[in-house]
């Protein structure tokens, strides 16, 4: 028996529900360090395969063979990462993972889950899969900005990693000959912007236990026929009332990403996270003043680079993955 909060016309109320009985019931645990009865494993495999990739379903679908092997266990873990703070790789009878699977898995007569070959499903699955690399790049960017900050604070002495880190920051943000106080202020602005991006990726949890950020910020462009085909992603402005059903609290993945490399996904998501975390105040916003694709970022001055999304993406991407990979994405940066 599980105490469930239900929502009805007469209001919210609590009710004990026996979740161990029903079409999706299992007799024992499935997954890592579990009993793994074949019939139970088949039930879980069927449920997982019925979940859309955008909701954490496996790509490609699992074979429903009753064997709890590495692919099934990995699919359980990935699903839990998508929806919960825990990820033990196990589905327990009547437990939260089974409840969530049952709620999201396509049932007979319901619309089928998107096929793994559906472009939207692939787009979402790819975006989710690169999030760890996006976080790695952002975290490394924070560390390197902190090294540049230390170099400036110590008066620019030494020939070590601090000098190299400041030179790298100067390459992307063009500090020039401005005084150290202004430089420290601007380095702090860059660091805080990256830290805000990382807090989004970290998937902070609300007081009700549900994820507020992380993968839940990702959504598919709801207007693919109206969005230009070359647009890869966008974040609506919070200061403008949206009348098309979109919200400033989502990063929308557009058709321009279809067929693109993982590196393109990583770069695009860092760029869009820059828009996501700014507060749209002219003094703090991160806008689009120049683009790597056209090479126009090279013509920006320091102030423009400080408020340009592609400069943040270029800095983080090159720092973690190297200039050759970035130039392969955008040859005009060569």
C-alpha positions as CSV (number, residue, x, y, z in Angstrom):
1,X,0.0,0.0,0.0
2,X,1.3,3.5,-0.9
3,X,-0.1,6.8,0.1
4,X,-0.8,8.8,-3.0
5,X,-1.8,12.4,-3.4
6,X,-4.6,12.5,-6.0
7,X,-6.0,15.5,-7.9
8,X,-9.7,15.5,-8.7
9,X,-12.5,18.0,-9.4
10,X,-13.3,18.0,-5.7
11,X,-9.7,18.9,-4.8
12,X,-6.5,17.1,-3.8
13,X,-6.8,14.3,-1.4
14,X,-4.7,11.4,0.0
15,X,-5.6,7.8,-0.7
16,X,-3.9,4.5,0.0
17,X,-3.4,2.6,-3.3
18,X,-2.2,-0.9,-3.7
19,X,0.4,-0.5,-6.4
20,X,1.6,-4.1,-6.1
21,X,-1.6,-5.2,-8.0
22,X,-2.2,-4.3,-11.6
23,X,-1.0,-4.9,-15.1
24,X,2.5,-3.5,-14.4
25,X,3.0,-5.4,-11.1
26,X,6.2,-7.3,-10.5
27,X,6.8,-10.0,-7.9
28,X,10.4,-9.1,-7.0
29,X,13.0,-6.5,-7.8
30,X,14.6,-6.1,-11.3
31,X,18.0,-4.7,-12.1
32,X,21.2,-4.4,-10.2
33,X,21.6,-6.8,-7.3
34,X,18.0,-7.9,-7.7
35,X,16.2,-11.3,-8.0
36,X,15.4,-10.7,-11.7
37,X,12.7,-13.2,-12.3
38,X,12.2,-13.6,-16.0
39,X,8.6,-12.5,-16.1
40,X,9.4,-9.5,-14.0
41,X,12.3,-8.5,-16.2
42,X,10.1,-8.8,-19.3
43,X,7.6,-6.5,-17.6
44,X,10.2,-3.9,-16.8
45,X,11.8,-4.2,-20.3
46,X,8.4,-3.7,-21.9
47,X,7.7,-0.6,-19.7
48,X,11.1,0.9,-20.5
49,X,10.7,0.3,-24.2
50,X,7.3,2.0,-24.1
51,X,8.7,5.2,-22.6
52,X,9.6,7.9,-25.2
53,X,13.3,8.7,-25.5
54,X,12.5,12.3,-24.5
55,X,11.2,10.9,-21.2
56,X,14.2,8.7,-20.6
57,X,13.3,5.7,-22.6
58,X,16.1,3.6,-24.1
59,X,17.6,4.3,-27.6
60,X,17.5,1.8,-29.3
61,X,14.6,-0.1,-27.6
62,X,15.5,-3.0,-25.4
63,X,14.9,-6.6,-26.5
64,X,12.2,-8.1,-24.3
65,X,14.0,-11.3,-23.5
66,X,13.7,-11.6,-19.7
67,X,17.4,-11.1,-19.2
68,X,18.6,-8.3,-16.9
69,X,21.9,-7.7,-18.6
70,X,24.0,-4.6,-18.9
71,X,21.7,-2.8,-21.4
72,X,18.6,-3.4,-19.2
73,X,20.4,-2.2,-16.1
74,X,21.8,0.8,-17.9
75,X,18.3,1.7,-19.2
76,X,16.9,1.5,-15.6
77,X,19.7,3.7,-14.3
78,X,19.3,6.2,-17.1
79,X,15.6,6.4,-16.5
80,X,16.1,7.0,-12.8
81,X,18.7,9.8,-13.6
82,X,16.1,11.4,-15.7
83,X,13.4,11.5,-13.1
84,X,14.8,11.1,-9.6
85,X,17.7,12.1,-7.3
86,X,18.6,8.5,-6.8
87,X,19.8,6.0,-9.5
88,X,20.4,2.5,-8.0
89,X,19.6,0.7,-11.2
90,X,16.9,-1.3,-9.6
91,X,13.1,-1.4,-10.0
92,X,11.3,-2.6,-6.8
93,X,7.7,-3.8,-6.5
94,X,5.4,-0.8,-5.9
95,X,8.4,1.5,-5.8
96,X,8.8,5.0,-7.3
97,X,10.6,3.8,-10.4
98,X,7.9,1.2,-11.2
99,X,5.2,3.9,-10.6
100,X,6.9,6.3,-12.9
101,X,7.5,3.7,-15.6
102,X,3.9,2.7,-15.5
103,X,2.7,6.3,-15.8
104,X,4.9,7.1,-18.8
105,X,5.0,3.9,-20.7
106,X,2.7,3.7,-23.7
107,X,-0.3,1.5,-23.0
108,X,-2.4,-0.5,-25.5
109,X,-4.6,1.9,-27.4
110,X,-2.5,4.9,-26.4
111,X,-0.5,6.9,-29.0
112,X,2.8,5.0,-29.6
113,X,6.0,6.4,-28.2
114,X,8.2,8.2,-30.8
115,X,10.3,5.9,-32.8
116,X,14.1,6.0,-32.2
117,X,14.3,7.1,-35.8
118,X,11.9,10.0,-35.3
119,X,14.1,13.1,-35.7
120,X,12.6,14.8,-32.7
121,X,13.2,11.8,-30.4
122,X,16.8,11.5,-31.7
123,X,17.3,15.2,-31.2
124,X,16.2,15.0,-27.6
125,X,18.0,11.8,-26.8
126,X,21.3,13.3,-28.2
127,X,20.9,16.5,-26.3
128,X,20.4,14.5,-23.1
129,X,23.4,12.3,-23.8
130,X,25.8,15.3,-24.2
131,X,24.8,17.0,-21.0
132,X,27.7,15.4,-19.1
133,X,30.1,16.8,-21.7
134,X,28.5,20.2,-21.5
135,X,28.9,20.2,-17.7
136,X,32.5,19.1,-18.0
137,X,33.3,22.0,-20.4
138,X,31.5,24.5,-18.2
139,X,33.2,23.3,-15.0
140,X,36.6,23.4,-16.7
141,X,35.9,26.9,-17.9
142,X,35.1,28.0,-14.3
143,X,38.4,26.6,-13.1
144,X,40.4,28.3,-15.9
145,X,38.7,31.7,-15.3
146,X,39.6,31.3,-11.6
147,X,43.2,30.8,-12.5
148,X,43.1,33.9,-14.7
149,X,41.6,35.8,-11.8
150,X,44.4,34.7,-9.4
151,X,47.0,35.8,-11.9
152,X,45.5,39.3,-12.1
153,X,45.1,39.5,-8.3
154,X,48.8,38.7,-7.7
155,X,49.8,41.5,-10.0
156,X,50.5,39.4,-13.1
157,X,53.7,37.9,-11.8
158,X,55.1,34.5,-12.8
159,X,55.2,32.4,-16.0
160,X,53.0,29.5,-14.9
161,X,49.5,28.3,-15.5
162,X,48.0,31.6,-14.3
163,X,49.6,33.6,-17.1
164,X,48.5,31.0,-19.7
165,X,45.0,31.0,-18.3
166,X,44.8,34.8,-18.5
167,X,46.2,34.8,-22.0
168,X,43.5,32.3,-23.0
169,X,40.8,34.4,-21.5
170,X,42.2,37.5,-23.2
171,X,42.1,35.7,-26.5
172,X,38.4,35.1,-26.2
173,X,37.3,38.2,-24.4
174,X,39.9,40.8,-25.4
175,X,40.7,42.5,-22.1
176,X,43.3,44.7,-23.7
177,X,45.0,47.3,-21.5
178,X,42.1,48.0,-19.1
179,X,43.1,48.4,-15.4
180,X,43.2,45.4,-13.1
181,X,40.1,46.4,-11.1
182,X,37.9,46.4,-14.2
183,X,39.5,43.2,-15.4
184,X,38.7,41.4,-12.1
185,X,35.1,42.7,-12.3
186,X,34.8,41.3,-15.8
187,X,36.4,38.0,-15.0
188,X,33.9,37.7,-12.1
189,X,31.1,38.3,-14.5
190,X,32.3,35.5,-16.8
191,X,32.8,33.1,-13.9
192,X,29.4,33.8,-12.4
193,X,27.7,33.3,-15.8
194,X,29.4,29.9,-16.2
195,X,28.5,29.0,-12.6
196,X,24.8,29.8,-13.3
197,X,25.0,27.5,-16.4
198,X,26.5,24.7,-14.2
199,X,23.7,25.1,-11.6
200,X,21.2,24.5,-14.4
201,X,22.9,21.4,-15.6
202,X,23.3,20.1,-12.0
203,X,19.5,19.7,-11.9
204,X,18.6,21.4,-8.6
205,X,15.6,19.9,-6.9
206,X,12.6,21.8,-5.6
207,X,11.1,21.5,-2.2
208,X,8.6,19.0,-3.6
209,X,11.4,16.6,-4.7
210,X,10.9,17.3,-8.4
211,X,13.7,18.4,-10.7
212,X,13.6,22.1,-11.5
213,X,16.4,22.3,-14.0
214,X,18.8,19.8,-15.5
215,X,17.2,17.8,-18.3
216,X,13.8,19.2,-17.6
217,X,14.8,22.5,-19.2
218,X,15.1,20.8,-22.6
219,X,12.1,20.7,-24.9
220,X,11.5,20.2,-28.6
221,X,10.6,23.2,-30.7
222,X,6.8,23.2,-30.7
223,X,6.7,25.2,-34.0
224,X,9.0,23.3,-36.4
225,X,7.2,24.5,-39.5
226,X,7.5,28.1,-38.5
227,X,11.1,28.1,-37.2
228,X,13.8,28.7,-39.9
229,X,15.4,25.4,-40.8
230,X,18.9,26.5,-39.8
231,X,18.0,27.4,-36.3
232,X,19.5,24.9,-33.9
233,X,18.0,26.1,-30.6
234,X,16.5,29.0,-28.7
235,X,15.4,30.4,-25.4
236,X,12.5,32.8,-25.4
237,X,13.0,36.2,-23.7
238,X,11.5,36.4,-20.3
239,X,10.8,40.1,-20.7
240,X,8.5,39.5,-23.6
241,X,5.1,37.9,-23.2
242,X,5.0,34.6,-25.1
243,X,1.7,33.9,-26.9
244,X,2.8,30.7,-28.7
245,X,2.9,28.4,-25.8
246,X,6.7,28.6,-25.3
247,X,8.3,29.8,-22.1
248,X,11.6,31.4,-21.1
249,X,12.2,28.5,-18.7
250,X,12.9,26.0,-21.5
251,X,15.7,25.5,-24.0
252,X,14.0,24.5,-27.2
253,X,15.9,22.1,-29.5
254,X,15.1,23.0,-33.2
255,X,15.4,21.1,-36.5
256,X,18.7,22.7,-37.3
257,X,20.3,20.2,-34.9
258,X,19.1,17.2,-36.9
259,X,21.9,15.2,-38.3
260,X,24.6,17.4,-36.6
261,X,27.5,16.1,-34.7
262,X,27.7,15.7,-30.9
263,X,30.2,18.6,-30.9
264,X,27.6,20.8,-32.5
265,X,25.1,19.8,-29.8
266,X,27.6,20.7,-27.1
267,X,28.5,24.1,-28.6
268,X,24.9,25.0,-29.2
269,X,23.8,24.0,-25.7
270,X,26.5,26.1,-24.0
271,X,25.5,29.0,-26.3
272,X,21.8,28.7,-25.4
273,X,22.6,28.3,-21.7
274,X,24.3,31.7,-21.9
275,X,20.9,33.1,-22.9
276,X,19.1,31.0,-20.3
277,X,21.0,32.4,-17.3
278,X,21.2,36.1,-18.2
279,X,18.7,38.4,-16.5
280,X,18.1,40.5,-19.7
281,X,19.3,43.6,-17.9
282,X,21.5,45.5,-20.5
283,X,24.3,45.4,-18.0
284,X,24.2,41.7,-17.5
285,X,22.5,40.1,-20.6
286,X,24.2,37.6,-22.8
287,X,23.0,38.3,-26.3
288,X,24.0,37.6,-29.9
289,X,26.3,40.3,-31.2
290,X,28.5,38.1,-33.4
291,X,28.7,34.5,-34.5
292,X,31.4,31.8,-34.9
293,X,29.6,30.5,-38.0
294,X,30.2,33.8,-39.9
295,X,33.4,34.6,-38.2
296,X,31.9,37.9,-36.9
297,X,32.9,37.2,-33.3
298,X,36.5,38.2,-34.4
299,X,35.3,41.8,-35.0
300,X,33.8,42.3,-31.5
301,X,35.4,44.5,-28.9
302,X,35.8,43.5,-25.2
303,X,32.4,44.7,-24.0
304,X,30.6,43.0,-26.9
305,X,32.4,39.7,-26.3
306,X,31.6,39.9,-22.6
307,X,27.9,39.9,-23.6
308,X,28.0,37.5,-26.5
309,X,26.8,33.9,-26.2
310,X,29.2,32.5,-28.8
311,X,32.2,33.8,-27.0
312,X,31.2,31.8,-23.9
313,X,30.6,28.7,-26.0
314,X,33.9,29.2,-27.9
315,X,35.9,29.7,-24.6
316,X,34.4,26.6,-22.9
317,X,34.5,24.4,-26.0
318,X,38.1,25.2,-27.0
319,X,39.3,24.9,-23.4
320,X,38.0,21.4,-23.0
321,X,38.1,19.9,-26.5
322,X,40.8,21.9,-28.3
323,X,40.9,24.4,-31.1
324,X,41.0,21.8,-34.0
325,X,37.6,20.5,-33.1
326,X,36.2,24.0,-32.8
327,X,37.6,25.0,-36.2
328,X,36.1,21.8,-37.7
329,X,32.7,23.1,-36.5
330,X,33.3,26.7,-37.7
331,X,36.1,27.0,-40.3
332,X,35.9,30.8,-40.4
333,X,37.5,30.8,-37.0
334,X,40.8,29.4,-38.5
